[in-house]
Amino acid sequence: DYDIVMLDAFALWRTGRRITVSGTSDVHDEAGVGYARTYVAGAGSAAGDLQPSALWAAIRAGRAVASLGLFLEVEAVRGEERAGPGEAIAPVADMQLNLLVQCPSWMQVNRLRIYRGDTMVMDEAVTADAAPLQLTRTVTATAAEGDRYVVEVRGESSAPFVDTPLAVSNPIFVETR
């Protein structure tokens, strides 16, 4: 169950462990083969560019988003400094979280959640007038030493898929480097 796995992830992050959340699947019936995915940043933009060592380094660093059908990009911005999942940004009173959510016309997104540490600081209903959905948001956030930001988007399950469409980022860490 996703929620139980995420409780484990938050508990491990709270202790300082930098684990990577990934989208994986196993199959017990005819639905769901290959539905869960892990989108990895910085490993190459085309299949021919993919270097296995770069892929593994990016996964180990947490530069990934786990997905059940939704595509999510997250970037923290502080002046000229930028950080994505698995990366760190320096503490600042106000930083921007830039979010991009995409999904095909046969899926929907209805929740956007942002966690600061273990606390949900944003839980927003999301609606779209057109499909396929492309939702962009910029959220101002406080970035204090030791914080971590995780973004989650969810939809509602619909045929032919039994799983709830979702995507969750690995943390963006706030720390002095």
N, C-alpha and C positions, 0 to 999 in steps of 0.2 A: 504494500500500500504506500503510495507516494507520500502522504502526510507523515507516516511513521518514519520512513526513510529520511525525510527532511528534518524531523526532530533529531535524528541521529547526527545528521550533517551539522545542524546548528550546535549541538552539544560538542562535537569534535572541534568545530571552529572556535567555540567559546574557550576551549582549553589551549588554543594556540596552534592546533594541528591544521595544516593546510591541505586538506583532502580535496579532490576534484569530484564534483557531482557530474554524472554522465547519464545519457539516455541509453538504456539497453533493453533488450526484450528477449523473452523466451516464449514459446508457443505451446498451448495446451489444446487448441482447437484451430479452426480454419481462419480465424480473424487475428490480425495483429502482427504478421510477419514483417519485420523491418520497420514497424511504425515508429518506435522510439529511435531517436537520433541524437548524436552529439555533434554540434557545430563547433569547430575549433578555429580560433583566430591565429593568423600568422604562420600557418603551415604550408602556404602556397595557394595561389588563386586558381590554378588549373591542375588537372590530374597529372600532367607531365611535369609540373613544377614541384610536386609533392616530394619532400625529402623525409624519409621515415624518422631520422634523428630529430628533425625540426618538429614533426608531428608529436613525437613522444615528449619532447621538451615542453611544447605548448600544453599538452594534456597534464603533465606533472605540475606545471605552473598554475593550472586552473584557468587558462585562457580559453574557456569553453562555455557553451550554453547547452543544457539538456532540453530536449524537445519531444513532445508528442504532437507533432503536426504544425505548431506555431513557430514562427521565426522571430527571434528577439535579438536586437543589438542594444548594448548599454555602454555608455561612455561617460565618465566623470571628467569635468572640465574645470580647471582652476587657472584662469589667465591663459597662458600658452601651454600649460601642462595638461596632458590628457592621460587617462588610464581606463582600461577595460577590465573585464573579469579576470581575476588572477593577478592583477597588477596593483600597484600602490600609488596613492596620490598624497601629497603633503597636507597636513592640517590647515584649515582655513575657515574663517567665519561663514563664508558663503561659497559654495561650489554649485555647479550645474550638473544634473544628471540628464543626459540626452538619451531618449528612448525611441526606438523604432520597432514596431510590431507589425508583422505581415502574416496574412493567412489566406488560403484559397477561398473561393466563393462558397464551397460546400462545408466550410467550418466557420465558426464564429468565436469572437473574443468578447467576454462580458465582465472581466475583473482585471484590474491592474493593482498589484500590491508591491510596496517597497518596504523592506526591512532594514532598520539601522541596528546592528547587533542582533539581538533576539527579539526586538520590539518592532511590530508592524507600525510604521509611521504614516503609511498611506494605503487606503483600501478604497479604490475608486471604481464605480460602475462605468463600463465602457460600452458605448453603442456606436454603430456605424450605419450610415445611410446607403453605402455602396459596397459592392463586393467585386473583386477581392479587396480585403481590408488592408489599408496601409495607414497605421496610426502613428503619429509622432507626438511626443510630449517632451517638454523641458521642465524639470522640477528643480527648484532651489533647495539645497540641503546644507546642513552644517556638517563640517568634516573635522571632528575632534580626534586627537591621537587615540589609536586603538579601535576606532570604529571600523565597521565593515558594512557595506551595502550590498544587498541581494534584491534582485527584481524578479517578480513572478507575474506571469499573465496566464489567465485561464479562460476556457470557454465552456460550452455545454456539449455533452456527448450527443451524437446523432448518427443514424445509420449511414454507412455500413460499419462505422467504428464504434466500439463499445467503450473505449477509454475517453476520458475527458481531455480535450485538447489543452495543452499547456506548454509553457516554456519557463525555465528558471535559470538565472545566471549564477555563475559562481561569484563569490564575493569580490568586490573592489575594496581593497584595504586602505585605511587611512593611517599613515605612519611617516615619521620623519626619517628620511634616508640619509 
